[in-house]
Amino acid sequence: MSASPILITGGAQRLGRHCAERLVDDGHQVIISYRHEREALDDMRKRGIVTLQADFSSEAGILDFIARLKAQTSSLRAIVHNASDWAPDSRGEDAGATFERLFRVHMQAPYLINLHARELLDACAEPQRDIIHMTDYVVQKGSRKHAAYAATKAGLDNLTLSFAALYAPAIQVNAIAPALIMLNPGDDEEYAAKARSKSAMQMVPGPGVIYQSLRYLLDNRYVTGTTLAVDGGRHLQ
């Protein structure tokens, strides 16, 4: 395995945590960013995962994270942009602030990290270096209640194309666009049944399918500028 670590932003819970821990199981070094301290981080640290606190809601916070990342490691094998904020739209005075926060988390943070951390990817001795953006199924259809979320995730999807062209052939840049992958602890069976009915595959698959998709991109030397849909065939419904 590569001596250079893989960075996963927003890696302290759900899909990010699952992928971080699976990568460690496969022998990779992993660095994650997290916004809030939580109990799960202690277990991750015991497994050797490096944890860096980050606040991507401001440009200053993003640049501070990049500086501390460079102090932590001299190279990276890959960057996985998983940090996300599933905030609903607001019709009040804070609507603009909500949109700005989502823009910074979903677009500005990946944009600046991709630019400023390229030197870390270039320093990796491996023949393959990757940037992977976690977007969303809603990019293709929009959202009545999460328009700002959908729009900023669509912006991240477009950044995939731009950085793929800019960084080829040295660095591959791709995206993964999941639909509903896992339930929350409080979701009841009625909600679960409704969620399953939305996809042609009639299932809530769990985070393993995202790790399989991540490994496909990390292991394939001939894919760039691609968005990998992991949505159970929702477009067929």
FENLIN-V681917 format. One record per residue. PHI is phi in whole degrees, -180 to 180 (NA if undefined). NEAR is the number of other ideal C-beta (glycine too) atoms within 12 Angstrom. Layout:
[[PHI NEAR] [PHI NEAR]]
This chain:
[[NA 18] [-65 27] [-77 17] [-87 30] [-74 37] [-104 46] [-94 50] [-121 51] [-80 48] [61 37] [-98 44] [-92 36] [-153 31] [50 30] [-62 37] [-63 42] [-65 32] [-58 33] [-67 44] [-61 44] [-70 30] [-67 30] [-64 35] [-62 29] [-59 17] [-87 19] [98 15] [-89 34] [-81 28] [-136 44] [-118 43] [-123 45] [-103 43] [-145 34] [-93 29] [-119 15] [-65 14] [-149 20] [-58 14] [-60 24] [-65 26] [-62 14] [-65 18] [-67 31] [-63 24] [-63 13] [-86 22] [94 20] [-78 34] [-83 29] [-118 36] [-122 36] [-68 25] [-150 38] [-120 26] [-88 39] [-82 26] [-142 20] [-62 23] [-61 17] [-65 26] [-64 34] [-67 24] [-64 24] [-62 39] [-60 35] [-63 18] [-73 23] [-62 35] [-67 23] [-74 14] [-83 26] [-142 28] [-98 18] [-157 28] [-138 41] [-82 38] [-160 42] [-124 50] [-114 46] [-87 46] [-108 48] [-57 44] [-155 38] [-137 29] [-87 25] [-95 28] [-73 20] [-66 23] [-119 20] [-103 13] [-92 10] [-67 8] [-92 15] [-60 17] [-66 15] [-67 17] [-63 27] [-62 28] [-62 23] [-64 31] [-66 37] [-60 31] [-67 35] [-69 42] [-88 44] [-123 38] [-67 32] [-61 46] [-60 45] [-60 34] [-71 31] [-64 45] [-59 38] [-70 24] [-83 25] [-99 43] [-59 26] [-61 21] [-71 31] [-67 36] [-63 18] [-80 22] [-70 29] [-81 15] [-73 26] [-70 15] [-118 26] [-129 36] [-133 43] [-122 46] [-129 47] [-98 48] [-92 42] [-101 40] [-167 39] [-55 34] [-66 32] [-55 33] [-84 19] [-133 20] [76 18] [-152 23] [-70 12] [-107 15] [-133 28] [-63 23] [-66 35] [-60 34] [-62 31] [-66 25] [-75 40] [-68 42] [-65 32] [-62 30] [-64 45] [-60 36] [-69 25] [-60 37] [-58 39] [-66 23] [-65 24] [-72 36] [-61 29] [-69 16] [-68 21] [-99 27] [-68 19] [-93 16] [-71 23] [-129 35] [-91 36] [-129 40] [-138 40] [-134 43] [-119 43] [-118 33] [-85 39] [-93 33] [-64 33] [-108 34] [-147 26] [-88 22] [-90 15] [-55 10] [-90 8] [-72 16] [-91 12] [-67 12] [-62 11] [-66 17] [-62 20] [-65 15] [-63 16] [-64 25] [-64 23] [-70 18] [-78 25] [-114 26] [-63 15] [-81 22] [56 18] [-153 24] [-109 28] [-75 27] [90 19] [-70 29] [-59 21] [-69 30] [-73 37] [-64 36] [-59 22] [-68 34] [-62 41] [-65 25] [-57 22] [-70 38] [-68 34] [-101 23] [-104 18] [-86 17] [-126 14] [-127 24] [-153 30] [72 27] [-114 25] [-106 33] [-93 30] [-78 27] [-126 34] [-131 33] [65 27] [78 17] [-63 27] [-68 17] [-88 13] [-77 16]]
